[in-house]
């Protein structure tokens, strides 16, 4: 039986996760970060009333967050 090598997939997922985490940290510190697609500022929402996450006005960027309450 052959072993499957998922190291490339795992490395890509790790890089993506770290990039998103660092982006969220930077926005949380007050930096203005622009969406790579529409060049609109990204906003961070941690409200219970709406979906928490990072989005731009047009919706090109949408990073959902899970909040522990």
Secondary structure as UniProt FT lines:
FT   HELIX           7..28
FT   TURN            29..30
FT   TURN            36..38
FT   STRAND          43..45
FT   STRAND          53..55
FT   STRAND          62..64
//
